[in-house]
Amino acid sequence: MNTNQKIMKRTRATRWLIPLIVFLLAAPFSALADDTELFATRTNPNVLLMLDTTGSMDSVDSGVTGVGDLDGDGTSNSRMDILWKVVYTLLNADLSIPASTVTTNTRVRSGFGAGCRDEIRVYSDNWNDFPSSGTIQVGSGGSVDTVTYTSKQRRSGRYYFQFSPDACFTFGHPRRDRISYSGGSSYPNPFPANHSEATGSDFKNNVTSLDEEQLKARIGLMTFTTNSSGTSVQINIRNQVGSSSPNNPAFASPTRYYDIWNSVTNYAYASGGTPTAQALVASNTFFTNAYDTNAPCRKNFAILLTDGEDTMGLPGHGNGYSPDYYCSGSFNSDGCPTGSNPGQVTRNNEVIQAAANLKAQGYELFSVGVGISGNQEHLRVLREVLRRAAEQEGLTATQAEYNAIGATGDNTARADGRAFFATDATQLAISLTNIFKQITVGTYSFTSPTVLSVRSVDRNELYLASFSPSIPPATFWPASMRAYTINADNTLTFRWDAATQLQVKSPSSREIFTGRFDNTASTWGREAFTTSNISPVDLSVPDTATRDSLVDYIRGIGHDNNMKLGDIFHSKPVLVSSPSIFHIEEGYSHLHTSDSGLSPGGKTFQKAKEHRRRILYAGANDGMLHAFLAGEWNSSTGLYSTNDTGEELFGYVPNTIWPTLIDYLPGDVTSHCYHVDSSPRVADVWWYNGTDDDIK
């Protein structure tokens, strides 16, 4: 029904049922869809990679395979090798494979005569520069054979080119005869396989501004360790983002992704002790120097990658050596401190507190534990420390509490999505991917933490809606709907906040309805918005599990801090109170028809509803029209109540938006969802009920 349509009265006054009709424009106007830009800006975040380069990073964990000797220490599959591989893959964000012309040579190690053979033994010269397969020239002058090897192999310290099928040589080739290769690169993966590739120009030059366009983060690099004796810390910010560094790619030296990888190959080698707390303190310098007055809302993140407990603590609290947890025969979380190696509990708590101090400065921390997924007591404690550090709440523990954690295990529910643990390259890559997914979607910074959206004034009462924008891909923006009394001296007295009332209300007890058309009866009916009434087909979702998740989420299950009221953005709240006294019409107003002239006990509509409950209606982008109790008549005082109100009476989900509600579920959505976003319209409607008694 058109809200402007007037219903003409009949020639004879009759009794009418006159319900309150609330009209709501559920579908938002397109002009409203993206005006978040009025209070939001997009800035690319500062991200500091904090790499633990201590001696234990050369450890090889059980079961780890598939990672070459990237750091060149002669051992493959070490934690440092894994770190190199994953950091390169991160920086090579477009996963491109280097392409170049390779020219290299080696020599025949074991001479052989003319004929066919399945392999030849060669010297190790430039071994890593030869691709995994390729065409080589064997010999020199007029005695050159051109053959194609299909694989190369190192076994028992010897090096071989292998042929399948056999390669046939026209000439014999003595020991030390020349073998040369020139051709296009045939690297099989978008990451290096050995130290030569990792430090070579092909893979370095493969990291370009195209990768920066993928991540968009302004990345810096820190390495932290100690000298070999543990007497001094070596904490270095290798790549510092400057206050005037570009917001968008292409980034400038020294924070091009190319520069970051160059620093890894120059400085990420395992040696020394672990000054974790001091590294966290030193990270403040990075963020302070990166601060840009033109982008004060830029997000700042630190990613701590480490494999061991802090062995230094703050100055004077450690000597760089790992504690002896079992010196007394059983586990002691303090590590049996000595004069030269004070207790581990203090160092653990200093890490936790240093992380909390970062949060106080506005810097967020992710922690990644590498190679510490075992079940030993000290590893349980170490994981707990990294979890508490990532929480950034300063939740330190006593020695007794750490002992108990060692016995029962770390709290895996802590810092979910903030603390990660990896043993191999795949796990570490997944961890960093999840971290950067959280970071890179956080490119919206809101100019105000709370946006005052709409307000309504009725007599001496003010109703003010506001909301707090969330970082994408979050779809729920928590809102408030506050009521104030405007006093005679123009001050305001707070009455209630509907969001607070909803916060303590269980999702299952909420009265949430929707409408459905009955094709058989050709009538509309109201039904509860529950999983028993709403089908996957109704919501255009593939299965009942998705249906259940969506209905539960709309009802308020799964929201942070039990918040349930979504943003009231463009919908101006409307208060329904007493019927208008300025409308004079037969059967409606006692100014036109006295009560004494009606049937015994009868009242006009205006008189009968004079003290009806006051209800505030507002549309919200949580998918509902909300009805809030704004006051009830107190006959003893002759006033409407002003306290203990604001509760949600009901919510209504228009069936026209059922198919779009799936966008409300958290996921990969990176823009805000607009559902019930226009303002409601209200009217008292004259509705004939078939009784003629002169009352409307």
N, C-alpha and C positions, 0 to 999 in steps of 0.2 A: 504494500500500500504506500502510496506517495505521502510523505509526512505533511505536505502542504494541502492535501485533499481535505475538504470540509464535508462533514456528514450533516445533511440537512434534516431538521426535526420534522416529525409527522404533524399533521394538522391537529391531532388531539394529543394532549399530554399523556404519556404512558409510563409505566414502571420500566426502568432500564437497568441492566447490569453494566456497570461502567468500570472495567478493569483499567489498570495502568498499562499502557503499551509502551515498550521501549524499542525504538528503532535504532539499529546499528548498521553503519556502513563497514562491513567486515573487510572488504578488499581495499587496500590502500591505494591512493592515487600515486601514479608513477613519479610525480614530482616530489613525493615525500621519501622515496625509497633510498636515497643516498645523501641526505643532507647531514649525515654524520661529519662530512667535511667541514661543517661550520664550527665544530669543536674538536676536530681531530687532525693530526698531521702524521705523515709517514716519514720516519727516520730509520735508517739502517743501524743496527745495534753494534756496539763495541763488544768484541769477544776476545778474551785472553786465554790462549791455550797454555796451561801450566804443565810442563813435561818433567816428570821425575826422571832424572838421568843418573840415579845413584847406582852403586855397584850391583845390587841385587837384580837390576833390570837385565843383566846378562844371563839370568837363570832360564832354563828350559823346563817347562812344566810337562808333566806326564800326559801323553796322548796328543800333544800338539804337533801337527805336521803341516806341510804345504807352504811354508814360508822360507824363502831363501835367506842366505847370509847378507842381509841388506846393510848392516852396519859394518861389515868387513872385519869382524873379530875372529873369523874362522869357524864360527858356530851358527848353524841355521836354527830357526824356530825359537829363538830366544824372545823374551818379553820385549826387548828393544827392537828386534827385527819386526815383531808384530806391530809395535808402535809406529815404526817407519812406514810399513805397508799401509796401515789404516790412515795415518795422517796424509800420506800422498793421495790415497783414494779420496779422502775428504776434499783436499785442495783441487784435485782433478775432478771437479764437480760434474763436468759434462761427460766423464768417463771415456774421453777420447783416447785413442791409441797413437803413440808417436809414429811419425812417418819421416824417414830420412834415407839418405844413401850411406851405406856402411862400407868402408874399405879397411880391411885388416889382413893380417897374415900370421902364419905360424910355420912350423917345419915338420918334416917327416921324422918320427922318433925311431921307428923300426923299418929299415929298408925292405923293399919287396920287388919282385920281378914282374914282367908283363903277364897279363892274364886277368881272370875275374876273381873277385873276392868280396866278402860281406862286410869287412871293416878294415880300417887302417889305423895304426897307432901313431899319435902325433904328440908334439911337445905341448905344454900348458900355456905357451905364450899367447896372450890375447884371447884366451879360451872364452871368456864371457862376452867378447865382442862378436863372436860368431853367432848367428841366429840359430834357432833350434833345428832348422833344416835349410839347405840352400845349395847353390851350385858353386864349386870351387875349381881353381886351376892348380894342378899339381905338376911341379917341374919348372924349368926355365929354358930360355933359348928355343931350340927347335924340338925339344922333348917335353912338350906340355900336353897333359891329359885334362880334359874338362869333364868332370863327373858331378853327379848330384847326390849328396848324402841326405838320407831321410830322417836321421836322428843323430844325436851325439850323446856320448855316455862317459861318465867317469866311474871307474871301478878299481878298487884296490890301489888307489893313488895314481892310476894310469888314465890316459885320455884317448878316446876313440871317436872317429867318424864312422857311422854305420850306413850300410847300403841295403835297401830292399826294393827290388831285386838286386842281386850282386852287380857291382860296377866292374866294367871291363877296361883294363888299362893297356894301351898300345905300347907304352914304354915302361921300363923298369925305373924305380926311383930309390936312390940311395938314402941313407940316413942324412938328415939335415937338408934334404931337398926342400925347396920352397913350396908353401901352400898359401894361396891368396884367395880372398873373397871380395867381391865388389857387387853391391846390389841393394835393392830396396829393403827396408826394415821389415821384419816379419814378427814383431813382438806379439805374443798371443793374448796379452791382457793389458788393461789400462793402468797397471801398476808395475813397478820394477820387480825383477825376479832375483837380482843379485846386487852386490855392492857396486859393480861397474856400471850397471844400468841405473842404479839409484843416484849415483853421483855424476853420471854422464850428461852431456848436453841434450840428448834426445828427450829424456824424460823431464829434465828441468825446463826446457823450452816448450814443452807440451802444456805447462801450466800457464794459462794466459788470462786475459780479461774476460774471455768467454766463460771461464770458470767462475770468475768473480760475479758475473751477471747471474749465475745460477744461485749462489749462496747469498750474495749481497751484503754479508756481514763484514764489518771492518775488523779484520783479525790481527791480533798481535801474538807474539810468542815469548814465553818465559821458560828458561831451563833452571832447575834448582838441584844442587848437590852440595858436597863439601870437598875440601882438599882430601888427599889420601889418608892423612893422619886424623882427620876429623876436628882439627883445631880451628878451622874457619869455614864459614859458609860461602858458597859460590852461587849466588842468586842473580841471574842476569835477565833483564828484559831485552831480548835480542831484536825484537821488531816492535817499535813504539808507535802507536797511532797518535797523530798530533791533533791539536785543537783545530787546526785549519785543514786537516785531511779531508779529501772529498767525501761527501755523503754517499755518492753513487759511484759504481764502477765507471770507467777504469780507475782503480786506485793507484796511488803514487808510491814510489819508493820511500821508505823501506817496508811498506806494508802491502806491496803487491803479493799475491799468492805465490808468485815465483820467488820473491824474497823470503817468504816464510819457509818454503821448502829448502832453499839454499841454506838457511840457518839450521834446519834439521840436519842436513848433511854435514855441516861444519861443526856442530856443537852437541848433538844428541848421541853421546857415547857413555857407556855405563862405567861409573866410578864414584867412590865416596859414600858419605852418609846421607841421611834424609832430614832436611830442615823444613818440614811441612808447615809448621806454624809460622816460621819466619817468612816463608814464601808467600803465605796468605797475607801477612802484614805488608810485605813488599808490593803485592799486587795493587795496593792503594795508589802507588806511584803511577802505575800504568793508567788507571782510570782518571786520576787527577790531571795528568798531562793530556789525556784524550778529551777532556771536557770542552765542549763547544758552546759558547754563550748563545750562539744562534740556534742551537738545538738542545735546550735545557731538559727536554723530556726524553732524550735518547736513552734507550735501555742499555744496561751494562751487565755483561755476564762473564764469569770466570769458569773454566772447565779444568778441574784438577784431575790429572791422570797420574796415579801412583801405585806402587806395589808393596809398600811397607809402612810400618809404624814410624812416627817421628822419632828420630834418634838424637835430635839436637835440642828441640824445644826452643823456648826463648833463651836469650843469652845466659849462659851459666847453668843450664838445666840438662845438658847432655854432652857426650863426647863423640858422637857419630857412630858408635857401635851399638848393635842390637842388644836389647836386654836379655838376661838369662832368666827365662820364665820358670824354669824347672830346677833351679839351683837347690831347692829344699826337697826335691823329690816329687812334689805335686805342683800344680799350676798356681803361680802367683802373678796376678795381673800387673803388679807394680814392678816385676822384673828383678826382685832381690837387689835393690839399689846399693851402690857403693859410693865412696867419696868421689870417684872419677866418673860414675855413671848414675846420676840421681834417678829417682823413681819414674816409671813409665806412666803412671796415672796422671801425674802433673803434666807431662808432655801431651798425653791424649786430650786432657781438658783444655790445654792451650790451643790445640788445633780446633776444637769445638768452639771455643770462645772467639778465636780469630775469625772464624767463618761467620759467627753471629755479628761481629763488628763490621764485616763487609756489608751485611744486610742493613745495618744501621746507617751506612753511608749510601744505601740505595743500589748496592751491587749484588746480583744474584749468583749463586754458586751451584754448579753441578759437580758431583764427585764420581770418578770412575776408578774402581779398584781392579788392577790387572794382576791375574795369577794368584788371587787370594780367596778362591772359592772352596778351599778345603774345609775339613771339619775339625781341625785342631783348635784347642781353646783360644790360643792367641789370635788365630785368624778370625774366629767369631767376634772377639773383642775389636779387632781392627776394622772389620766390616761395620760393627756398631758405631765406632768412632766416625767412619766416613758417612754413615747414614745420618748421624746427629749433626755432623758438619754441614751436610747438604740441607738439613732442615733449617739451619741458621737461626735456631731459637736459643742457643746458649745452654742447652740441657746437658751439663756436665754430670759426672757420676763419681761415686766413691770407689775405693778399692774393693770393698765388699760387693758393691753392685757390679763392678767389672768381673769379679770372680764368679758371680752368679751367671753373668752373661756367658762367660767361658764355659760354664757347666751346662747351661740349657740352650744356648744359641742366641744369635742376634735377632733383633725384632725386624722381621722382613716387611712389616707394614710401615716401617718408618721411611720417610722421604721417598715414597713411591713416585716414580717419575723424575726424581732428582738425584738419586744414587743408583749407580749401575755397577755391575761386576762382570768381568770377562776373563776368560782363560785363553781363548784362541782369537785369531784375526776376525773370524766371522762374528763372534760375540761382541768384540770391541767395535767392529764396524756398525753393528746394529745399535749398540749403545750410543755412539756418536751420531748416527742418523736420527735416533729418537731425540737426542738433545738438540740438534740443529733444527729439527722439525718444530720443536717448541720455541726455539729462539727466533727462527726466521719468520714465523707467523706473527711474532710479537713486534711487528714493525709499526703498528699504530700506537701513537702516544697521544693521550687525551689532554687537552689544555686545562681541564678541570677534572678532578677525580669524581665529582658529582655534578650532573647536569640538571639544572632546574628546567623542566620541560613545559608543563602547563599548570594553570591554577584556576580555581573558581572561587567566587566570593558570593555569599548569600547572607544578607543582613549583616550581622557582626561576626560572621564566621568565614574563615579562609581555609581552603583545601588546596594543598600544594603537593604536586607530584614531582618526583625527581628520580634519577637512576644513575647507576655507576656503570659506564661502559666497560665491557670485558675485552680482553685481547683475543683476536681471532686465533683458532677456529671456534672459540667458545660462542655459543648461540644464546645463552641465558644472560641477560643483563639485569642484575638485581635492582629492584625499585623500592621506593617508599611512597606512601600516600598519607601525608600528615594533615591533621586537623588542628587549627588554632582558633582561639577566640580573640577578636579584636577588641581591646579594652577602650574605655572612654578616653584615656590619655594617649591613644594610638600605639600602645605597646601590645605585644602578642603574648598570649598564654597558651603553651602547648597542651593539647588534649590527648591525642593518640596518634599512633602510626599503624595503619592497617597491615603493613608488612611485618611488624613485630607480632601482631596478633596471629598472622598466618604462620609465622616462624615456629610457634609452639603448637600448632595444630597438626595432627597427624594427617598424612596424605589420604589415608583410607576414610577418614571422617569428613572430608570435604564434600559438600554438595555441588557436584559438577554435572551439568546436563548438556544435552545436545538435542537437536530436532531431527526427526525422520518422517518422510512422507510415506504413508501407507497406500500403495497403489491399488490395493483391493478395496479399501474403504474410501479412497480418495480424500483422506484427511491427514493433517499433520499431527504428530504426537511427540511428547517429550519423553526422553529416556535418559537414564544415568550414563555418563561417559565412563564406562568401565570396560575391562577386557571381555566380560561376558556379553556385552551388548554390541561392541564395535568389532568388526571383522577385519582381517588383513585386506580384503578387497575394498572395504570402505576407505581405508587409509592409503590404498595403492602401495602396499608394502608386500614383500615376497612371502612372508611366513609369519606364523603366530609368535615366534620369539621376538621378531622385530616389532610386531604389533604390541606385544606386552611391554617391551622396553619403551616404546613411544608413549603409550597411554600412561605408564607409570611415571615417565619423566614429566609429562604435562601435569600430572597430579602432584608433582613436587618431590618425587623420589630421585635421589642422586644429585641434588644440588648442594653446593658448598654451604656449610653453616645452616642447613635446613631452610634456606631462603626459598620462597615459593612465588612471590609476586614478581612477574616480569616487568620490563620497562613500559611505562605509560608515556609514550613519546609524543605523538601528535594528537592523541585522544584527550579532549578537554573534559574533565569530570563534570557530571551533571547531578545536581541534588534534587531529589523529589521529596517535597514536604507537603504542607497543607495545600488543598486545592485553591486556586486563585479566587480571591474575594472580589476581583474586579470583573469577573465574567457573570453577567446577570442574564439568567434564562429560566424559563418556566421549568420547574422540577429540579433545577440544578442549584439555584441560589435562594436562600431564605429572604433575600432582599426582594425577590420577585414573588415568591410563594411562601407564606408563613407556614410554620410547622402545624399550626392549629387547623389550617385548611386542608391538610392531608388526611389520609386514613389514620385511624387511632394508632398512636405510637410511631407514626411515620416521621421521617426527617428528610430534608433535601440532601442531595449528594454532598454538597459543600459542607453542610452541617455534620453529616454522618462521618465524614472523613477529615474533619477539622484537625484532629489530633492523631492522624495516622503516623506510623513510624517514618522517620526521616531516613532515606536510603540514598547513598552516593553511588552512581554508576560510572564506570570508566572502562574503556577498552585497553587491552595490554597486548604486547607482542609475545606473551606466553600462550597465545591462542584463545584467549577468553575475554568475554565481557564480564566484569566483576561487579557484584552488588555488595556494598559495605554498609553496615548499620551505623548511621550517623547520629542517632538520638531517638529516645523513646519518651513519650509524654508522661510526666509525673503529675497525677491529678491532685496530689496533696500539696505540691508546691506551685502548681499552675505553670510549670516550666518544662522544657525538654531537658533530658539528662545530658550532661556534658562529659561524664566519666564512664569508664568501663565499656566503651563502645569502639567501633572500628572493626569489629569482627566481620569476616566474609560470610554473607548469608548464602550466596551461591555463585557459581561461575557458569557461563554458558559458552559452549564451543560451537560456532556456526558450522553447519554441515558443508557450506560452500568452501571452507578452507581445509576440509579433511585431506585432500590429496597433497596439500603443500606442507602439512604438519611434519612430514618426515625430515624436512630441512631444519627442524628445531632440535633434532637429536645431535649431540656433539659428534663431530667427525672431521671431515676434510672441508667443511664449509668455511669459507674465509670472509664472508660478508654477513652482516646482520640480517636476521629474518624479520619481516614485517607481516603480521598476521591480522590482529584486530586493532587497527591503528588509526581509525578515524573516530570522530566524536559521536557519541550517542545522541539521539533526539528523543524527547519524551513528550507525551500528551495524555490527558484524560480523554478517553474516547467513549462516546455515547453508543452503547451496544444494546440493542433491543432483545429482551428475554421473553417476550410474548405475554407479559402481564400488564394490564391497563389499570394503574392505580395512581396516576398523576405524580409518581416519583421517578426521577431520573437517577 
